[in-house]
Amino acid sequence: MSRKPGRGGSWGETDRVERINDGRRRQVERVQALLAARQSAHAQTRLARPGVSTATTIRYASTSAPADWAPADRGRSIVDAILDSIEDGTDRAIMAWPSRPGGGFAASALAMREARASGRLAYATLALWPWRSGATSAARSVLVHPADVSQAAARAADEMHKGKGWAQPDLAHNSLCLLEMRLRDLTAAGSAASNGATTGRPNIIVHSPTLLETTSVFAPSEAPRPPAYAVDGQQVLRRVRDYTHIGDRNAGLEGHIAAVGDPLRTPFAIFGLPAATKLEALVRCLKFGRFSAQSLDALIVDVTRTGRSELPDDWEARFAIVLRALEHASGRRAPVVVLCEDAFALRKAVRTLRTTNAAVRPVRRMPLEVGAYLQEPGLFGPSAALHGELAPIAFEADIKDASLAAVRNDLLALGLPA
């Protein structure tokens, strides 16, 4: 049976229109499939690792003003950016302005201290690049209130005693709580020592731990054969240990000190990564047992002026090497958090991140750029009040070049009434 053509056209014309429509439908389906694949490629594995349920506010002070205790409200945007990256896996570049933030190590240590006290993270593993001999200097001048740390540790120990499931069995949560709870001895000792004194300034400095000695940090080993990171129990509350009952003969805390100073067992730790020129040196560090067992939560990149003081001017090449090394680490690819204090370093870091992220498969999301307004140096203290409205700006054009006289006359003519 032959098919009859419809009104206004032949069957051949109808078939051609149907083929065109089918082609468009297939094209739309391919585009939708590509968009879905790209969205799934950009999707990061979100990390949920809550700790203690009752938050504790931690106060800080500087050694130059040891009695002026304040929370870390000024650096809240930097702390939140680090913790947000740990949770959502997205790279971030932080621009701190106009004052200096104090370096990548201080920001990392502060973020871990806040994460533990607030219960946002039960444990954390961070890496700092580039590692240098003076990377921890800024944290030496930051004091941490011993009563606040002791209270946070007591709340964590109470929840572990009640059987809360956030404590990792192979990490030394109990040891960390026992040592930090003993910091309450510093408060009593400081009060007793300052009785009758004209000022409590020296006693506050002596009887308050620094941000450095309350943070477990491990420098990379330069020897090729031993483990990349060694046990260092001497760093645990090193300066204030003698002012507490930690060192008492009958206290029995030597094993707990060793556990907190063990890079494989301490719940919160920062690991230094060298500014190596060869990929093998960085891969060796990232193959350490801690990263295999717990994975690396985030890489903090310190390209502030002080942080890159030992790097060459073309430090982007070394930055690209450490980004390539991250692909060899076990677990999810650790998010990168870049801390800088000038637009030139920000531009270089973001460009390197975008280039590297576009080359890997699956393609990673582009880094988020975060601004941190620091009206004063440092990360602790009251945050600056930002006004929602800007004052109007009045200006006048002062054109003195004779070659621009014609442009000036035209502009003036536009402003004259008709």
Secondary structure, DSSP 8 states (H G I E B T S, - for coil): ------TTS-HHHHHHHHHHHHHHHHHHHHHHHHHHHHHHHH----------SS-----EEETTEEEEEE-S-TTHHHHHHHHHHHHH---EEEEEEES----HHHHHHHHHHHHHHHTS-S-EEEEEEEE-TTTTHHHHTEEE-HHHHHHHHHHHHHHHHTT-TTS-TTS-HHHHHHHHHTTHHHHHHHHHHHTT-S--HHHHHHTS-BTTTTSEEE----SSSS-SS---GGGTTTTTGGGSSTT-TTT--HHHHHHHT-TTT-SEEEEEEE--SSHHHHHHHHTSHHHHHT---EEEEE-STTTTTTS-TTTHHHHHHHHHHHTTSSSS---EEEEESSHHHHHHHHHHHHHHHHHSSS-----EEEEEEESSSSS-S------SS------------GGGHHHHHHHHHHHS--
